Amino acid sequence: MVSQLRVIGLISCFLWLVSCTVTPNAPTSIPAGPVIATATDTPEPTAELPLAATATMVATATTAPTITPTPSQAPPQFVTTAVVIDGATVEPCAPSSRSVLLFSDTEEAPPGQATYLRYSLSQHELCRLTLAGQPKTGQIMAANGHLYYTVYDWDAESYTIWQDNGRGRSRSLSFATTAVSDQFNSYFRFLVAPDGRTVVWSLFEYEGGAEQTVRNRLWISASDGRDTRLLLDEREDGGMSYYDPLRLTADGQLLLAYQPLGLGGHWSSFNGRYQNLSQLDLDNLNRQLIFTCETLLCLGDIAPDGRTLAHTDVTAGTINLITWEGEHIQSITPPGRDYLGYPTFAEDGRLFFTSADFNAAGHPAPGYLSVITPPYTSPAEIFYQADQLATVQYIGSDYLFYWQDSGFAALELRPPHAIWHYESAQFQAFLP
């Protein structure tokens, strides 16, 4: 049986690979961690708030000219505000789960519970959120006004999904309870439909043996436990990839990624960087391959309309845009040629990506945040520029989140383009 060290070693390797995509001409010195300097081009002083299966693509690609991003005619102005995330004096949260950031809480949680510091982006207020049995490394998401999160039961050796209504009431979705033989050699993912009526979950397990076999299973159920079905049950010798359910479509399709462990950020908080994409028909279980990467580093994202894909090409140092059918839209050569971050779609369809030139110390200086708007045929523009600009982590309808200095930052996508810098804060999740 493979040891836990092998799993951890693979995870560490993948984590380094997704921190940034480095083009062939980049220096070998890579920053130890993502750090971004606070914007220095703002006209106002910083304020402080004390609380405040191996094909490149399905269809044949057609050629298109390479387009290099050009500076915007009127670049946005940015004003940075520092926010101290300190839970020493905060009150319990009132009912609400929309447009909030969750940070780790330094206070010890009550037995059988876990606490987070919740920061409201609209009201800029901090409070303490308590969840029953939520492990710090578990997946968490919001749907239909509720929070859903993974819980691992060490006594029963099983995963399940819990639901919290944001008003102090939690319940276990017991139909999703899934037993495992070894928590350290397994990985659990889930998806809840936006209306909260459907739940999909997957389990990766390393079974070992001479062939180093892994097993992947995928289930679906109504949220009340009815009509629970096993959709996939596959074994692979020597594999280290898991199925991640991404999106349920209106026409009865489930979008899936088949991800190597470790891709997409923290290995237990995958954040939308898709290595392979397929769609599974929930009626007849026919599966269609949409896109798969020939190398490890062509990470990408799906547009909100589900018809456009964007991914990196480490060999060419470009961002490539293709249609769902595999037709080539354009290749974008970024302004920074040493560092290429994975592309991320905003909810309004705009595509953002980071790039940078490395300085003599091996740090991104300057770093660029570029944007291109639908239908993605025009040149990309530089949206924001700062030294040591690191990879984008998440984009919501109004904010873009990224690592900065010793904390975490939220950049407002609409005027007045404020930047909120959360100092020394351990970011856990964004709940739209």
C-alpha positions in Angstrom: 0.0 0.0 0.0 1.2 3.4 -0.8 2.2 5.4 2.3 0.7 8.7 3.4 4.0 10.3 2.5 3.4 9.5 -1.2 0.0 11.1 -1.1 1.3 14.1 0.8 4.3 14.4 -1.6 2.1 14.4 -4.6 -0.2 17.0 -3.1 2.8 19.2 -2.3 4.1 18.8 -5.9 0.7 19.8 -7.4 0.3 22.7 -5.0 3.6 24.2 -6.3 2.5 23.6 -9.9 -0.7 25.5 -9.5 0.7 28.5 -7.6 1.6 29.9 -11.0 2.3 28.8 -14.5 5.9 29.7 -15.3 6.9 30.1 -18.9 10.1 28.6 -20.3 12.0 31.9 -20.1 11.2 32.6 -16.5 13.9 32.6 -13.8 14.1 29.5 -11.7 13.7 31.4 -8.5 10.0 31.2 -7.5 8.5 33.3 -4.6 8.0 31.1 -1.5 4.4 32.2 -1.3 1.9 34.6 -2.9 2.5 38.1 -1.8 1.2 41.3 -3.4 2.0 44.8 -2.4 -0.8 47.1 -1.6 -1.6 49.4 -4.5 0.6 52.4 -4.5 -1.1 54.4 -7.3 -4.1 55.5 -5.2 -4.7 59.2 -4.6 -6.1 58.7 -1.1 -4.3 57.4 2.0 -5.0 54.0 3.4 -7.8 53.9 5.9 -8.2 51.3 8.6 -11.3 49.6 10.0 -10.6 48.1 13.4 -13.6 45.8 13.1 -14.7 46.6 10.5 -9.7 10.5 -22.6 -6.4 12.0 -23.7 -7.3 14.1 -26.8 -6.6 17.8 -26.8 -10.2 18.7 -27.5 -13.3 17.1 -29.0 -13.5 19.1 -32.2 -10.7 20.2 -34.5 -9.4 23.6 -33.7 -9.1 26.3 -36.4 -6.3 28.9 -36.4 -6.8 32.4 -35.2 -4.3 35.2 -34.7 -2.5 35.7 -31.4 -3.7 38.9 -29.7 -1.6 40.7 -27.1 -3.4 42.7 -24.3 -3.3 46.4 -24.7 -3.5 49.0 -21.8 -7.0 50.4 -21.2 -7.7 53.9 -22.5 -8.9 54.9 -19.1 -7.5 52.5 -16.4 -9.6 52.3 -13.2 -8.4 54.1 -10.1 -8.1 52.0 -6.9 -8.3 52.9 -3.3 -7.0 50.4 -0.7 -8.6 50.0 2.8 -6.9 47.8 5.4 -9.2 45.6 7.5 -7.9 43.9 10.7 -9.4 40.4 11.1 -9.4 39.9 14.8 -12.0 37.7 16.5 -11.2 38.7 20.1 -14.3 40.9 20.6 -16.7 40.0 17.9 -20.3 39.0 18.5 -22.1 35.9 17.1 -23.4 36.3 13.6 -27.0 37.3 12.9 -28.8 35.3 10.2 -27.2 35.9 6.8 -25.1 33.9 4.4 -24.8 36.1 1.3 -21.7 37.8 0.0 -19.5 36.9 2.9 -15.9 35.9 3.4 -15.0 33.2 5.9 -11.6 33.3 7.8 -10.1 30.9 10.3 -10.9 31.7 13.9 -8.1 31.7 16.5 -10.5 31.1 19.3 -11.0 27.5 20.5 -14.4 26.2 19.4 -16.8 24.4 21.7 -16.6 20.6 21.7 -18.1 19.1 18.5 -18.2 22.4 16.7 -16.0 24.7 14.7 -16.1 28.5 14.4 -15.2 30.9 11.6 -14.9 34.7 11.4 -17.5 35.9 8.9 -16.9 39.2 7.1 -19.8 40.9 5.2 -18.6 42.5 2.0 -21.7 44.7 1.8 -21.7 46.0 5.4 -18.0 45.5 6.2 -18.8 43.9 9.5 -17.1 41.0 11.3 -18.9 38.3 13.4 -18.3 34.8 14.6 -20.1 31.9 12.8 -20.4 28.5 14.6 -21.1 25.3 12.7 -21.6 21.9 14.2 -18.9 19.4 13.5 -17.3 21.3 10.6 -13.6 20.3 10.2 -11.4 23.2 9.2 -10.3 21.5 6.0 -13.8 20.5 4.8 -15.5 21.8 1.7 -18.1 24.4 2.3 -20.6 26.1 -0.1 -23.8 28.1 -0.1 -27.1 27.2 -1.9 -30.7 28.4 -1.5 -29.9 30.4 1.6 -28.2 27.5 3.4 -24.6 26.5 4.1 -23.4 23.0 3.2 -20.2 21.5 4.4 -18.3 18.2 4.7 -17.9 16.5 8.0 -15.7 13.5 8.7 -16.7 11.2 11.5 -13.5 9.7 13.0 -15.4 7.2 15.1 -17.6 5.9 12.2 -14.9 6.5 9.6 -17.2 8.1 7.2 -17.9 11.4 5.4 -21.2 13.1 5.2 -22.7 16.5 4.3 -24.2 18.9 6.8 -26.7 21.7 6.2 -26.8 24.9 8.3 -29.7 27.4 7.8 -27.6 30.3 9.2 -29.9 30.6 12.2 -28.3 28.1 14.5 -29.9 25.0 13.1 -27.9 22.2 11.5 -28.8 18.8 10.2 -26.9 15.9 8.6 -27.8 14.8 5.1 -27.5 11.2 6.3 -28.3 9.7 2.8 -24.9 11.1 1.7 -23.0 9.3 4.5 -20.1 7.4 2.8 -17.8 5.0 4.7 -14.1 4.9 3.9 -11.3 2.5 4.9 -8.7 5.3 5.5 -9.4 9.0 5.8 -5.9 9.9 4.8 -6.1 8.0 1.5 -9.5 9.2 0.5 -11.0 12.5 -0.8 -14.7 13.6 -0.7 -16.3 16.3 -2.9 -19.9 17.4 -3.3 -22.2 19.8 -5.2 -25.6 21.2 -4.2 -27.8 22.7 -6.9 -28.5 26.4 -6.6 -32.2 25.7 -5.6 -31.0 23.2 -2.9 -33.1 20.3 -4.4 -30.3 18.1 -5.7 -27.1 16.9 -4.1 -24.2 15.2 -5.9 -21.2 13.8 -4.2 -18.0 11.8 -5.0 -15.5 9.7 -3.2 -11.9 8.9 -4.2 -10.2 6.0 -2.4 -6.7 4.6 -2.7 -7.1 0.8 -2.4 -3.4 -0.1 -2.9 -2.3 -3.6 -3.8 0.4 -4.5 -6.3 -1.3 -2.4 -9.0 -1.8 0.6 -6.7 -5.5 0.7 -7.5 -7.7 3.7 -6.9 -11.5 3.7 -6.8 -13.8 6.6 -7.8 -17.6 6.6 -7.1 -20.2 9.3 -7.8 -23.8 9.5 -6.4 -26.8 11.8 -6.9 -29.9 12.3 -4.7 -32.8 14.6 -4.1 -32.1 16.7 -1.0 -34.6 14.8 1.1 -32.9 11.5 0.3 -35.2 10.2 -2.3 -34.0 8.7 -5.6 -30.4 8.2 -4.5 -28.4 6.7 -7.4 -24.9 5.5 -7.9 -23.8 7.2 -11.2 -20.2 6.0 -11.5 -18.1 3.2 -9.9 -14.6 3.0 -11.5 -11.3 1.5 -10.6 -7.9 2.5 -12.1 -4.5 1.1 -11.6 -1.9 3.6 -10.7 -4.2 6.6 -10.9 -4.3 9.6 -8.5 -7.3 11.6 -9.9 -10.8 12.1 -8.5 -14.2 13.2 -10.0 -15.3 16.7 -9.0 -19.0 17.5 -9.7 -19.0 21.1 -11.0 -22.4 22.1 -12.3 -25.9 20.8 -12.9 -27.5 22.1 -16.2 -31.1 22.8 -17.0 -31.2 20.1 -19.6 -30.2 17.3 -17.2 -26.4 17.2 -17.6 -23.8 17.1 -14.9 -20.5 18.8 -15.7 -17.5 16.9 -14.2 -13.8 17.4 -13.8 -11.4 14.5 -13.5 -8.7 16.2 -11.4 -5.2 15.0 -10.3 -5.0 15.4 -6.5 -3.7 18.9 -5.6 -4.8 20.9 -8.7 -6.8 24.0 -8.1 -5.3 25.4 -5.0 -5.4 23.7 -1.6 -6.0 20.1 -2.2 -9.2 20.1 -0.1 -10.6 23.4 -1.4 -10.6 23.0 -5.1 -11.4 26.3 -6.7 -12.4 25.9 -10.3 -9.2 25.1 -12.2 -10.3 22.3 -14.5 -7.8 19.8 -15.9 -10.4 17.7 -17.8 -14.1 18.4 -18.5 -16.9 16.0 -19.4 -20.7 16.1 -19.2 -22.7 13.2 -17.9 -26.3 12.7 -19.0 -28.3 12.0 -15.9 -31.0 10.0 -17.7 -28.9 7.5 -19.7 -25.5 8.0 -18.0 -23.8 8.6 -21.4 -20.6 10.6 -20.9 -19.1 13.0 -23.4 -15.6 14.3 -23.2 -15.5 18.1 -23.7 -11.8 18.9 -23.1 -8.7 17.3 -21.6 -5.2 18.6 -21.2 -2.2 17.0 -22.9 0.1 18.3 -20.2 -0.3 19.0 -16.5 -0.4 22.8 -16.7 -3.3 23.8 -19.0 -5.6 24.8 -16.2 -8.7 26.7 -17.0 -12.3 27.7 -16.3 -15.8 27.6 -17.8 -17.7 30.7 -18.7 -21.1 31.2 -16.9 -23.0 30.4 -20.0 -21.3 27.0 -20.2 -20.3 27.5 -23.9 -16.8 28.9 -23.6 -13.6 27.5 -22.1 -10.3 29.2 -21.2 -7.1 27.5 -20.4 -3.4 28.1 -20.2 -0.8 26.8 -22.7 2.5 26.6 -20.8 4.5 25.8 -23.9 3.3 28.8 -25.8 2.8 31.0 -22.8 -0.7 32.0 -23.8 -4.3 31.9 -22.6 -6.4 30.0 -25.2 -10.2 30.5 -25.6 -12.2 27.8 -27.2 -15.9 27.0 -27.7 -17.7 24.1 -26.0 -17.4 22.3 -29.4 -13.7 22.8 -29.5 -13.5 25.7 -32.0 -10.6 28.1 -31.4 -11.6 31.7 -30.6 -8.3 33.3 -29.9 -4.9 33.0 -28.1 -3.9 35.8 -25.8 -0.2 36.6 -25.2 -0.1 38.2 -21.7 1.8 41.5 -21.0 4.0 39.6 -18.4 5.9 36.7 -20.0 7.6 35.1 -17.0 4.5 34.3 -14.9 1.1 33.2 -16.1 -1.8 32.7 -13.7 -4.8 30.5 -14.6 -7.8 32.3 -16.1 -11.0 32.8 -14.2 -14.4 33.9 -15.4 -16.5 36.4 -13.4 -20.2 35.9 -13.1 -20.9 38.6 -15.7 -18.8 36.7 -18.3 -15.6 38.7 -18.1 -12.4 36.7 -18.1 -9.6 37.7 -15.8 -6.0 36.4 -15.6 -2.7 37.5 -14.1 0.8 37.6 -15.6 4.1 39.1 -14.6 7.7 39.8 -15.4 10.1 38.6 -12.7 12.7 40.9 -11.2 16.3 40.0 -10.3 15.0 38.5 -7.0 12.6 36.3 -8.8 9.4 38.1 -7.7 6.6 39.3 -10.0 7.4 43.0 -10.6 5.4 44.3 -12.2 2.3 42.1 -12.1 -0.7 42.5 -14.4 -4.4 41.7 -14.0 -5.9 41.5 -17.5 -9.5 41.3 -18.6 -11.3 40.4 -21.8 -15.1 40.7 -22.3 -17.6 38.5 -24.2 -17.6 37.4 -27.0 -13.8 37.2 -26.4 -12.8 38.3 -29.9 -11.4 41.7 -28.9 -8.0 42.3 -27.4 -7.6 41.9 -23.7 -6.9 45.0 -21.6 -4.8 45.6 -18.5 -7.3 46.1 -15.6 -4.9 46.5 -12.7 -1.1 46.6 -12.2 1.0 46.2 -9.1 4.2 44.6 -8.0 4.1 41.1 -6.7 0.5 40.5 -8.0 -0.3 36.9 -7.3 -2.8 34.4 -8.8 -6.5 35.1 -8.7 -8.3 32.8 -6.2 -12.0 33.5 -6.8 -14.2 35.9 -8.7 -17.8 36.7 -7.6 -20.3 39.0 -9.2 -18.7 42.1 -7.7 -15.3 41.1 -6.3 -12.1 39.5 -7.3 -10.1 37.8 -4.5 -6.3 37.3 -4.4 -3.4 36.9 -2.0 -1.7 40.1 -1.0 1.2 40.7 1.4 0.6 38.8 4.6 -3.2 38.5 4.1 -5.9 38.4 1.6 -7.5 41.0 -0.7 -10.8 41.7 -2.3 -10.8 44.0 -5.4 -14.2 45.6 -6.3 -14.8 45.0 -10.0 -17.2 48.0 -10.4 -16.5 51.7 -9.6 -15.2 53.0 -7.3 -12.9 49.9 -7.6 -12.1 49.7 -3.9 -9.5 47.2 -2.6 -10.1 45.6 0.8 -7.0 44.1 2.4 -7.6 41.6 5.2 -4.3 41.6 7.1 -2.9 38.3 8.6 -6.1 36.6 7.8 -6.4 32.9 6.9 -9.0 32.8 4.1 -11.3 29.8 4.0 -14.2 30.4 1.6 -16.3 32.9 -0.2 -20.1 32.5 0.0 -21.8 34.4 -2.8 
